[in-house]
Amino acid sequence: MNIDLTDTTASRINKALVQGRRAIGSPAVGMVLTLVIVTDEEHAYDALKSADDASREHPSRTLVVIKRVSRSLRDRTSSKLDAEVRVGADAGTGETVVLRLYGEVADHAQSVVLPLLLADAPVVVWWPVNAPLHPAKDPLGALAQRRVTDSYSAEQPIEELTARAETYEPGDTDLAWTRITPWRSMLAAALDQVRCKVLAADVEGEEFNPSVELLAMWLADRLEVPVTRGKSTGPGLTAVRLETDCGPITLDRHDGTLATLSMQGQPDRAVALKRRETSELLAEELRRLDPDDTYASALRFGLDRLSTGGSPAESATTATTATTASGFAATRGTGGAPGATGSPQASARPATPPADGLPGLPASGSGPAAGPAAAPEASAAPSPSAAPAAPRPGATADAAPAGSGAGSTEPGTAPAIGSGSGPVSDTGRGPESGSAAGSSSAARSADRPVAALPPALSPARTGAPPAAGRAADGDGDGETGGTADRPTPARMPPVRKADTL
């Protein structure tokens, strides 16, 4: 039954609805929600047909809002409302009211729709085309619990999907997301059959199809793996490939009706993945009126992150690895191995202090090592990089130069400090580090004056028998430097401070 109303009001429309229900013999209202469709004249027929088919599953009152364009200035300043009321078989299992708004009333559609809403029933607003930038803040969208858009019908679907992510509010949804429900169900069922770890994913589909991007973002968000977005000739989604440690899992559909599921170690299976009509998509969205958290998480994943094929976990791991590597390189220094010359550890480690200034005793790191085993190394040539130490007050002209490797025991002479040649036995470092420490000590000793040390006592004054001669160092070359000519503790004079000399 159809009732046409011209230049009418919301009150007359309500009266026409009651009259139509009585005429068909069903005065009771058995509808579960109010569906508001905001469209233009061009797409009104297709949208209304889809709503009528969906009402067989969800009996509802459908309000179609069509904003007519006024051509003349007089029509734009005047307000007019035309309505068409459909009940019975012409309206499916519910009621349909087609509202055509002219003039200024087109800018206040919510004032016309509000009196026609079912009492104590949820409200769903659907924009088949030309959805607002922020559906939740639209005057009609503010009346609804669920707001349904369709990014596929936009002129630039990918940009439309990005705008939906920026203005998302709980209760928003998109038919591009509804179209991939069978794909998500099939992929989840396939992963439930195997115990494998997903390493990467690849999604192929039409170039300007937002459903392909949504499926790729859903996989990347839920699996936390890199996902590649491929292009194909369609129709719609064509293939999804999951790389796992047990082998690839492929869901391929090239004809838009039948898909093939391939898994490692199992025979190929044909599954039904037919492209669904808009009425089926709308009926699915009307089954749940609570916010879709899964859609929100996938939508907010971001197309920019999808294009790089990265994930938050991989990016965090990469950043941590880079930070650890740079810190380890800084710790090792430029010398490569820890403790090498030029490394922070070698420069921070203090040089070996010189000897206590006893006559005839070489400085630490400059003379031969203690013990007969290290005596042959004491005769090595001095390091060319080591600078000779400045002569001390009271030293004779024939005193041994710094770096000679043997301390002088002549009366009136002082041993050289920091010659820089030969190993160091008391610090545990090798010859290389000993040379570096000796060179550093020699450079410091040349910069500051060193107080003269008292001469060694002669054997006559100490009462000890004179030595028959200098003992050889044990290597057969006749050089001195052994322990035979070193004074014993009893022969050592008392040490006086340098400032008292």
PyMOL commands that set and color helices and strands:
alter all, ss='L'
color gray80, all
select helices_A, chain A and resi 10-24+44-54+73-77+88-91+104-116+135-137+141-143+151-153+157-166+175-178+181-192+210-223+278-285+293-299+303-308+312-332+344-348+372-374+376-379+431-447+459-462+498-500
alter helices_A, ss='H'
color red, helices_A
select strands_A, chain A and resi 2-5+33-39+60-67+79-87+95-103+123-126+146-149+172-174+198-205+227-231+237-244+247-252+258-263+266-272
alter strands_A, ss='S'
color yellow, strands_A
deselect
rebuild
show_as cartoon
